[in-house]
Amino acid sequence: MRAMTRSREKAARLAPLAEAVLGDLDDVNTLLPIMRGIERLFLITGKTQQDRNALAAATQTGVRHVVKISTQEAGWNPVEGHGHWHKEREEIIRASGLSWTFLRPSTYMSFALSWASTIRREGTVCCAGGHGKLGPVDPWDVAAVAKAALIGPGHENMAYELTGPELLSFDDMADILAEVLGRAIRRVNLTGPQQAEIFSRMGLPKYTVDGLVETFSLVRAGRFAYLTKDVEKATGRQPRTFATWVREHVAALA
């Protein structure tokens, strides 16, 4: 297994686990030597041009299959929210001639780490999701599906919409956090502009802030209020619960 990063520090940490190499998705010339001898590519990108660069190198070096992190909304009709960016990248991969697997996760359970400071300081969970429900997914389950698609057959040209096992509102998540952490936690509902201000203070670029605020509006409208069986379909096991994820991250949250 070969893992690419732009950071020498990260490469040093990855070295015991994989063949760690330095490269840059913004520079296609660094990708060509890295992809020689690779048959399957796991791709996470922040910009559409990075997908173009990765695919240009992949098609020149004999890569046969791409496993791509996308988003739940990319599979909707019509596409909404962050789905527009990811759908564009999916179409580029479809047109490349390579086989593919698209992973379309719901909100990651690890989003709850963004509440850690207010949980510790005020005992609050603050977000603009209203009372809408969604099926948050453990990042480990997304990783398990990615692993299955990278090392086993039967995942070619498949799109997996990945949710957890339960529909939860943000009030439900606050209740689970309170139970596991053993302290009172109350939910504070934010407006879209208030949520945007928080994301901006976190240093996120404006297009990301705008996309996340739109996503919260879709949560409030109930667009995410459904579950799928795709984690089980791809891995053969049930996805993990939010309570399990919280128990494993008590130190970071409390």
C-alpha positions in Angstrom: 0.0 0.0 0.0 1.3 3.5 -0.9 0.1 6.6 0.9 0.7 10.1 -0.5 0.9 13.3 1.5 2.3 16.8 1.1 3.8 16.8 4.6 7.1 15.2 5.6 5.8 15.0 9.2 2.7 13.0 8.1 4.9 10.9 5.8 7.0 9.9 8.8 3.9 9.0 10.8 2.6 6.9 7.9 5.9 5.1 7.2 5.3 2.2 9.7 1.9 1.5 8.1 2.5 2.1 4.4 4.9 3.1 1.7 4.7 6.9 2.5 5.5 9.2 -0.4 5.5 13.0 -0.9 3.2 14.4 -3.6 0.7 17.1 -4.4 -2.7 16.8 -6.0 -2.3 20.3 -7.3 0.8 19.3 -9.3 0.2 16.4 -11.8 3.9 16.0 -12.4 4.4 14.8 -8.8 1.6 12.2 -9.2 3.0 10.3 -12.2 5.9 8.5 -10.5 3.7 7.9 -7.4 1.0 6.1 -9.3 3.2 3.8 -11.3 2.5 0.2 -10.2 -0.7 1.2 -8.5 -3.9 -0.6 -9.6 -6.5 1.0 -7.2 -6.6 4.6 -6.1 -8.4 6.0 -3.0 -9.1 9.6 -3.7 -10.1 12.5 -1.3 -9.9 15.9 -2.9 -10.8 19.5 -2.0 -10.9 20.9 -5.5 -12.2 19.7 -8.8 -8.8 20.4 -10.5 -7.2 17.9 -8.1 -9.5 15.2 -9.4 -8.5 16.1 -13.0 -4.9 15.9 -12.1 -5.2 12.6 -10.3 -7.2 11.1 -13.1 -4.7 12.4 -15.7 -1.9 10.6 -13.8 -4.0 7.5 -13.2 -4.9 7.0 -16.8 -1.2 7.4 -17.9 0.1 4.9 -15.4 -2.3 2.0 -15.5 -4.5 2.6 -12.6 -7.7 0.6 -13.1 -10.1 1.6 -10.3 -10.9 4.7 -8.3 -12.6 4.8 -4.9 -13.8 8.3 -4.3 -15.1 10.0 -1.2 -18.2 12.0 -2.3 -21.2 13.1 -0.2 -24.8 12.0 0.4 -26.4 14.8 -1.6 -24.5 13.9 -4.8 -26.9 11.0 -5.2 -30.1 13.1 -4.9 -32.3 14.1 -7.7 -32.1 17.0 -7.9 -28.6 17.4 -6.5 -28.5 19.9 -3.6 -26.0 21.4 -1.2 -22.4 20.1 -1.2 -23.6 17.5 -3.7 -23.1 19.9 -6.6 -19.3 20.0 -6.1 -19.1 16.2 -5.6 -21.4 15.3 -8.4 -19.2 17.3 -10.8 -16.2 15.2 -9.7 -18.1 12.0 -9.9 -18.9 12.8 -13.5 -15.3 13.5 -14.3 -14.4 10.0 -12.9 -17.2 8.3 -14.9 -15.9 9.9 -18.1 -12.3 8.8 -17.4 -12.9 5.2 -18.6 -11.7 3.8 -15.2 -14.0 1.7 -13.0 -15.1 3.4 -9.8 -16.7 3.2 -6.4 -18.4 6.4 -5.0 -18.7 6.6 -1.2 -21.5 9.1 -0.3 -21.5 9.4 3.5 -24.0 11.3 5.6 -22.7 13.7 8.3 -19.7 12.1 10.0 -20.2 11.4 13.7 -16.9 13.2 14.2 -18.6 16.4 13.5 -19.5 16.3 17.2 -15.9 17.1 18.0 -16.7 20.7 16.9 -18.9 20.9 20.0 -16.1 19.9 22.4 -15.3 23.4 23.6 -18.9 24.5 24.3 -19.6 21.1 25.9 -16.7 21.6 28.3 -17.2 25.4 28.8 -21.0 25.7 28.9 -22.6 22.2 28.6 -24.2 23.1 25.3 -24.4 21.7 21.7 -24.9 24.6 19.3 -26.0 24.1 15.7 -28.5 25.3 13.1 -30.1 21.9 12.3 -33.5 22.6 13.9 -35.4 19.4 14.7 -34.5 17.7 11.5 -33.2 14.1 11.7 -30.3 12.5 9.8 -28.3 9.3 9.9 -24.8 10.2 11.1 -22.1 7.7 10.1 -18.9 6.7 12.0 -15.8 7.5 9.9 -14.6 4.0 10.7 -17.6 2.6 8.8 -16.7 4.7 5.8 -13.1 3.5 6.0 -14.4 -0.1 6.2 -16.4 0.4 3.0 -13.4 2.0 1.3 -11.2 -0.9 2.3 -13.7 -3.4 0.9 -13.8 -1.5 -2.4 -10.1 -1.3 -2.6 -9.1 -4.9 -1.9 -12.1 -7.0 -3.0 -14.2 -7.6 -6.1 -17.9 -6.7 -6.7 -17.7 -3.0 -6.0 -17.0 -1.8 -9.5 -19.2 1.1 -10.7 -21.2 1.1 -7.4 -22.3 4.2 -5.4 -22.8 3.6 -1.7 -24.8 6.0 0.3 -23.5 5.5 3.8 -25.5 6.3 6.9 -25.4 5.1 10.5 -28.0 2.7 11.9 -30.3 5.3 13.5 -32.1 8.5 12.7 -31.1 11.2 15.1 -31.9 14.9 15.6 -29.3 17.2 17.1 -31.4 17.1 20.3 -31.1 13.3 20.3 -27.3 13.6 19.9 -27.2 16.0 22.8 -29.1 13.5 24.9 -26.7 10.7 24.0 -23.7 12.9 24.7 -25.2 13.8 28.1 -25.8 10.1 29.0 -22.4 8.9 28.0 -20.4 11.9 29.4 -22.5 11.9 32.6 -23.3 15.6 32.7 -26.2 17.9 31.7 -26.0 19.1 28.1 -28.6 21.3 26.5 -29.1 22.0 22.8 -28.9 25.6 21.5 -30.5 26.1 18.1 -28.7 28.6 15.9 -29.9 30.6 12.9 -28.1 30.2 9.6 -26.1 33.4 10.0 -25.0 32.5 13.6 -23.8 29.1 12.3 -21.9 30.8 9.4 -20.2 33.1 11.9 -19.0 30.1 14.0 -17.7 28.3 10.9 -15.9 31.5 9.7 -14.2 31.9 13.1 -13.0 28.3 12.6 -11.1 29.5 9.6 -13.2 27.7 6.9 -13.2 29.4 3.5 -16.4 31.2 2.5 -17.5 28.6 -0.1 -17.3 25.9 2.5 -19.2 28.0 5.1 -21.9 28.7 2.6 -22.2 25.0 1.6 -22.4 23.9 5.3 -25.1 26.5 6.1 -27.1 25.2 3.1 -26.6 21.7 4.4 -28.1 22.6 7.7 -31.1 24.2 6.0 -31.6 20.8 4.2 -31.4 19.0 7.6 -34.1 21.3 8.9 -36.2 20.5 5.9 -36.0 16.8 6.6 -34.0 15.9 3.4 -31.6 13.7 5.3 -34.2 11.9 7.3 -33.7 8.3 6.0 -31.3 5.4 6.4 -29.6 3.0 4.0 -28.2 -0.5 4.3 -25.1 0.2 2.2 -22.6 -0.1 5.0 -23.9 -3.6 5.7 -24.1 -4.3 2.0 -20.5 -3.5 1.4 -18.9 -4.9 4.6 -21.3 -7.6 5.8 -21.8 -5.9 9.2 -24.1 -3.3 10.8 -22.8 0.3 11.1 -21.8 1.6 14.5 -24.0 3.7 16.7 -23.4 7.3 17.8 -23.3 6.2 21.4 -20.4 3.8 20.5 -18.6 6.6 18.8 -19.0 9.0 21.8 -17.8 6.3 24.2 -14.6 6.0 22.2 -14.0 9.8 22.2 -14.9 10.7 25.8 -11.5 12.2 26.4 -11.7 14.6 23.4 -15.3 15.7 24.3 -15.0 16.0 28.1 
